[in-house]
Amino acid sequence: MKIVFAGTPDFARIAYEAIIDAGYEIPLVMTQPDRPAGRGMKLQASPVKVSALEHGAKVIQPVSLRLTLGKLGPDAVIEAENAKAELEALSPDIIVVAAYGLILPQWVLELPKFGCINIHASLLPRWRGAAPIQRSIEAGDEQTGISIMKMDAGLDTGDVLLMKSIPIDGMNASELHDKLAELGGIAIVEALADIKVLLDGAQKQEEDGVTYAEKIQKSEAQLDWNMGTMQLERNIRAFNPFPGVTLTLPNIDGVLKVWKADFTNSKRPSDAVPGQILRVGSDGIDVATADGVIRLLELQKPGGKKQDVASFINGWHWNE
C-alpha cells in the first residue's frame, strides 16, 4: 500500500514508527509547521517530522488544507494547493491520521482509495474530541483504549474498524498517554494488515453513550477544595502534566502545583472546613475536602522543581 501519514506530537510519532517497523513504506508525511518552544522560543520541529526525516520520508507542513480563502489568508491557500498536488501525485491508498491538529476537508477524506484512518485515544463513541485521555481520568472511567476509525466530516463520528482497551488503574495523563500511544501503534499495524476486511465490517457508532472531551483549559487548573476527595485525586492525575493542578498553602508565596495525591482512611473532623490543613508529615500533607481527607504527596513551588513531600516540607512553618 501507498501510505501517507499525518500526525504531529509524540503520540503520533510512536504510531508512525510502529508502521515503519512493521515493514510498510511511508513516502510522504504531513505534520504541523515548526513552532517556537523552550526558553529561547526557537523554532522546533514536531516529533513526527524529526522521525520522518530520519526515515527518509518527504515532509510537508501546510498551515491549512482548506482550498478556499479564509482568515489565514492567500498564502495558506497556496500551501493547501501545493499539498493537494503532492497527494494527488502520490495517489495514496490510505492516509493514517494521529493527532495531526488540522481539520481534514472533504477533498482529503475522499482522495485515498481506502480513505483516511484515524487513531483515536478512547473507546468511541465515548470521549470524542480533543482531550480524551484527560477526560477519561477526570470522569473516573475504569478503562479506556484505542479506536481505529474511518474518518468522515464529523468530529470523531466515523465508523470504527477495531478497538483495543486497557484499564486506567490509577495512571495519570502522562502515563496513560504513553500506554495508549504504544497501543495505538499495535492497533494501526493490525488494522493495516487486514484493512479491506475491517473496512467491509466497520461498525457505525451508537448514538447512546456519546460524550465529548473538551480541550483542557488552564482555567481548570485551580484546585477546588469543595470537591470530593475522589474527584480531586482524579483531577490531579488528569491534569498531569498539563496544566497541572494549582493551589496556595500558608506561608508560601505564590501559586504551587500538586502533581500527586492519594486517598486516606482518615475521617475529616466535624469542625474542619474544606481546604484546612489537618496534618503535615514526611508521608504527606493531609487536607480536608468536601467529604473527607486527601493526602498531597508531590508538589512544586513557584520557580522550583517537583519535590516529594518530605523534601517539600523542609523549613515550611505551615501552622505559624
C-alpha positions as CSV (number, residue, x, y, z in Angstrom):
1,M,0.0,0.0,0.0
2,K,1.0,3.6,-0.6
3,I,0.6,5.2,2.8
4,V,0.6,8.8,3.8
5,F,0.9,9.6,7.5
6,A,-0.5,12.8,9.1
7,G,0.4,13.5,12.7
8,T,2.3,15.9,15.0
9,P,3.1,15.0,18.6
10,D,4.9,12.1,20.3
11,F,1.6,10.1,20.4
12,A,1.6,10.2,16.6
13,R,5.4,9.5,16.3
14,I,5.1,6.2,18.1
15,A,2.3,5.1,15.7
16,Y,4.4,6.2,12.7
17,E,7.4,4.3,13.8
18,A,5.3,1.2,14.5
19,I,4.1,1.3,10.9
20,I,7.6,1.7,9.6
21,D,8.9,-1.1,11.9
22,A,6.1,-3.4,10.5
23,G,7.7,-3.1,7.1
24,Y,5.4,-0.5,5.4
25,E,6.8,2.4,3.4
26,I,5.5,5.9,4.1
27,P,6.9,8.2,1.4
28,L,5.0,11.3,2.4
29,V,4.3,12.7,5.9
30,M,2.2,15.7,6.8
31,T,2.8,17.5,10.1
32,Q,2.2,20.8,11.7
33,P,4.6,23.7,11.0
34,D,7.6,24.2,13.2
35,R,6.6,26.1,16.4
36,P,8.7,28.2,18.8
37,A,9.3,26.4,22.0
38,G,11.7,26.4,25.0
39,R,13.2,29.3,26.9
40,G,14.8,30.7,23.7
41,M,11.5,30.3,21.8
42,K,13.4,28.8,18.9
43,L,11.5,27.0,16.1
44,Q,11.3,23.3,16.8
45,A,10.2,20.5,14.5
46,S,7.4,18.2,15.7
47,P,8.3,14.7,16.9
48,V,6.8,13.3,13.8
49,K,8.8,15.5,11.5
50,V,12.0,14.6,13.3
51,S,11.3,10.9,12.9
52,A,10.1,11.2,9.3
53,L,13.3,12.9,8.2
54,E,15.3,10.3,9.9
55,H,13.5,7.6,8.0
56,G,13.9,9.4,4.6
57,A,10.3,10.5,4.1
58,K,9.3,13.7,2.4
59,V,7.6,16.1,4.9
60,I,5.1,18.8,4.1
61,Q,3.8,21.2,6.7
62,P,0.8,23.3,5.4
63,V,-0.8,25.7,7.9
64,S,-4.2,24.6,6.5
65,L,-5.6,22.2,4.0
66,R,-8.6,24.4,3.0
67,L,-8.6,25.4,-0.6
68,T,-10.8,28.5,-0.1
69,L,-9.7,31.9,1.2
70,G,-10.1,32.2,5.0
71,K,-8.7,34.0,7.9
72,L,-5.3,32.6,7.3
73,G,-5.0,34.4,4.0
74,P,-3.9,33.6,0.4
75,D,-0.6,32.1,1.5
76,A,-2.4,29.3,3.3
77,V,-4.5,28.6,0.2
78,I,-1.3,28.3,-1.8
79,E,0.1,25.8,0.8
80,A,-3.1,23.8,0.7
81,E,-3.0,23.7,-3.1
82,N,0.6,22.5,-3.0
83,A,-0.3,19.8,-0.5
84,K,-3.1,18.7,-2.8
85,A,-0.8,18.5,-5.7
86,E,1.7,16.4,-3.6
87,L,-1.1,14.0,-2.5
88,E,-2.6,13.7,-6.0
89,A,0.7,12.9,-7.5
90,L,1.4,10.2,-5.0
91,S,-2.2,8.8,-5.2
92,P,-2.1,7.1,-1.8
93,D,-4.2,4.1,-0.9
94,I,-4.7,5.3,2.6
95,I,-3.9,8.2,4.9
96,V,-3.2,7.3,8.5
97,V,-4.0,10.2,10.9
98,A,-3.0,10.5,14.5
99,A,-3.2,13.8,16.5
100,Y,-2.5,15.8,13.4
101,G,-4.1,19.0,14.6
102,L,-5.6,20.2,11.3
103,I,-9.1,19.6,10.1
104,L,-9.2,17.4,7.0
105,P,-11.5,18.9,4.4
106,Q,-13.7,16.7,2.2
107,W,-11.2,16.6,-0.7
108,V,-8.6,14.9,1.6
109,L,-11.1,12.4,3.0
110,E,-12.1,11.3,-0.5
111,L,-8.7,11.2,-2.0
112,P,-7.2,7.8,-0.8
113,K,-8.6,4.6,-2.1
114,F,-9.3,3.3,1.4
115,G,-10.0,6.7,3.0
116,C,-8.4,8.3,5.9
117,I,-8.0,6.2,9.0
118,N,-7.7,7.8,12.5
119,I,-6.1,6.5,15.7
120,H,-8.2,7.9,18.5
121,A,-7.3,7.6,22.2
122,S,-10.7,6.5,23.5
123,L,-13.3,3.8,23.2
124,L,-15.7,5.6,20.8
125,P,-18.3,7.0,21.0
126,R,-17.1,7.9,24.5
127,W,-14.8,10.9,24.5
128,R,-14.9,12.2,21.0
129,G,-12.9,15.3,20.8
130,A,-9.6,17.0,21.8
131,A,-8.7,15.6,25.2
132,P,-10.0,12.0,25.6
133,I,-7.1,10.9,27.8
134,Q,-7.6,13.6,30.4
135,R,-11.3,13.4,30.4
136,S,-11.5,9.7,30.9
137,I,-9.3,10.0,34.0
138,E,-11.3,13.0,35.3
139,A,-14.6,11.2,34.9
140,G,-13.3,8.2,36.8
141,D,-13.6,5.7,33.9
142,E,-12.3,2.3,34.8
143,Q,-11.0,1.6,31.3
144,T,-10.2,3.4,28.1
145,G,-8.4,2.4,24.9
146,I,-7.8,3.0,21.2
147,S,-10.3,3.2,18.4
148,I,-9.2,2.8,14.8
149,M,-11.8,4.8,12.8
150,K,-12.5,5.6,9.2
151,M,-12.8,9.4,9.2
152,D,-15.8,11.3,7.9
153,A,-16.7,15.0,8.1
154,G,-17.9,14.9,11.7
155,L,-15.9,15.1,14.9
156,D,-14.7,11.6,15.6
157,T,-18.0,10.2,14.2
158,G,-16.7,7.8,11.6
159,D,-17.2,4.0,11.5
160,V,-15.0,2.0,13.8
161,L,-12.7,-0.7,12.4
162,L,-11.3,-2.1,15.6
163,M,-10.9,-1.2,19.3
164,K,-8.4,-2.2,22.0
165,S,-9.0,-1.4,25.7
166,I,-6.8,-1.1,28.8
167,P,-7.6,-0.4,32.4
168,I,-6.7,3.0,33.7
169,D,-5.5,1.7,37.1
170,G,-4.7,5.0,38.7
171,M,-2.5,6.3,35.9
172,N,-2.0,10.0,35.4
173,A,-2.5,11.5,32.0
174,S,1.2,11.3,31.1
175,E,1.4,7.6,32.0
176,L,-1.9,6.8,30.2
177,H,-0.7,8.7,27.2
178,D,2.4,6.6,26.9
179,K,0.4,3.3,27.3
180,L,-2.2,4.4,24.7
181,A,0.5,5.6,22.3
182,E,2.0,2.1,22.4
183,L,-1.4,0.5,22.0
184,G,-2.2,2.8,19.1
185,G,0.9,1.6,17.2
186,I,-0.1,-2.0,17.8
187,A,-3.7,-1.3,16.7
188,I,-2.9,0.6,13.5
189,V,-0.4,-2.1,12.3
190,E,-3.1,-4.7,12.9
191,A,-5.6,-2.6,11.0
192,L,-3.4,-2.1,8.0
193,A,-2.7,-5.8,7.8
194,D,-6.4,-6.5,7.3
195,I,-7.7,-3.2,6.0
196,K,-10.1,-4.5,3.4
197,V,-11.9,-6.9,5.7
198,L,-12.0,-4.3,8.5
199,L,-13.5,-1.6,6.2
200,D,-16.1,-4.1,5.0
201,G,-17.1,-4.9,8.6
202,A,-16.8,-1.4,10.0
203,Q,-19.3,-0.6,12.8
204,K,-21.3,2.6,12.9
205,Q,-21.0,4.3,16.3
206,E,-24.0,4.1,18.6
207,E,-25.6,7.4,19.5
208,D,-26.1,6.2,23.0
209,G,-23.0,6.8,25.1
210,V,-21.7,9.8,23.1
211,T,-19.5,12.1,25.2
212,Y,-17.2,14.9,24.2
213,A,-13.8,15.5,25.5
214,E,-13.5,19.3,25.6
215,K,-10.0,20.8,25.2
216,I,-8.2,21.3,28.5
217,Q,-8.2,24.9,29.7
218,K,-5.7,26.5,32.0
219,S,-8.6,27.8,34.0
220,E,-9.4,24.3,35.1
221,A,-6.1,24.0,37.0
222,Q,-7.2,25.8,40.2
223,L,-7.9,23.2,42.9
224,D,-11.3,23.4,44.4
225,W,-11.4,22.1,47.9
226,N,-15.2,22.0,47.8
227,M,-14.9,19.0,45.6
228,G,-15.0,15.5,47.0
229,T,-11.7,13.6,47.7
230,M,-12.1,11.1,44.8
231,Q,-12.8,13.9,42.3
232,L,-9.8,16.0,43.5
233,E,-7.5,13.0,43.2
234,R,-8.8,12.2,39.7
235,N,-8.3,15.9,38.6
236,I,-4.7,15.9,39.9
237,R,-4.0,12.8,37.8
238,A,-5.9,14.1,34.7
239,F,-4.1,17.4,34.6
240,N,-0.6,15.9,35.0
241,P,1.4,17.1,33.1
242,F,-0.9,19.9,31.7
243,P,-1.9,22.2,33.0
244,G,-1.0,20.9,36.5
245,V,-3.4,21.5,39.4
246,T,-2.6,24.7,41.3
247,L,-3.2,25.7,44.9
248,T,-1.9,28.0,47.6
249,L,-0.6,27.0,51.0
250,P,0.0,29.1,54.2
251,N,3.4,30.9,54.5
252,I,4.4,30.0,50.9
253,D,4.4,32.9,48.4
254,G,2.8,32.4,45.0
255,V,0.8,29.6,43.4
256,L,2.1,26.0,43.8
257,K,1.3,22.9,41.8
258,V,0.4,19.5,43.2
259,W,1.4,16.5,41.0
260,K,0.4,13.6,43.1
261,A,-2.1,12.8,45.8
262,D,-3.8,9.9,47.4
263,F,-6.8,9.0,49.4
264,T,-6.5,8.4,53.2
265,N,-8.6,6.4,55.7
266,S,-8.7,9.4,57.9
267,K,-12.1,10.9,58.7
268,R,-12.5,14.6,58.3
269,P,-13.0,16.3,61.7
270,S,-16.6,17.6,62.1
271,D,-15.3,21.1,62.7
272,A,-12.9,21.1,59.7
273,V,-13.6,23.2,56.6
274,P,-12.6,22.3,53.0
275,G,-9.0,23.3,52.4
276,Q,-8.0,23.2,56.0
277,I,-4.6,21.6,56.6
278,L,-5.1,18.8,59.2
279,R,-1.6,17.2,59.3
280,V,1.8,17.7,57.8
281,G,4.4,14.9,57.8
282,S,7.1,13.3,55.7
283,D,4.5,10.9,54.3
284,G,2.1,13.6,53.2
285,I,0.1,16.8,53.8
286,D,-3.5,15.9,54.8
287,V,-6.1,18.5,53.7
288,A,-9.8,18.5,54.4
289,T,-12.1,18.2,51.3
290,A,-15.9,18.4,50.9
291,D,-16.3,14.8,52.0
292,G,-13.1,13.6,53.6
293,V,-9.3,14.0,53.5
294,I,-6.8,14.0,50.7
295,R,-3.1,13.5,51.1
296,L,-0.7,15.6,49.0
297,L,2.4,13.6,48.0
298,E,4.3,15.6,45.3
299,L,4.4,19.4,45.0
300,Q,6.2,22.2,43.2
301,K,7.0,25.6,44.5
302,P,6.9,28.6,42.1
303,G,10.1,28.5,40.0
304,G,11.2,25.3,41.6
305,K,11.3,21.7,40.7
306,K,8.9,18.9,41.6
307,Q,9.6,17.6,45.1
308,D,8.3,14.7,47.2
309,V,6.5,15.8,50.2
310,A,9.4,15.0,52.6
311,S,11.6,17.4,50.8
312,F,8.9,20.0,50.2
313,I,8.1,20.5,53.9
314,N,11.7,21.2,55.0
315,G,11.7,24.6,56.6
316,W,8.0,25.2,55.9
317,H,6.3,26.6,59.1
318,W,2.8,25.9,57.9
319,N,1.0,26.5,61.2
320,E,2.6,29.7,62.3
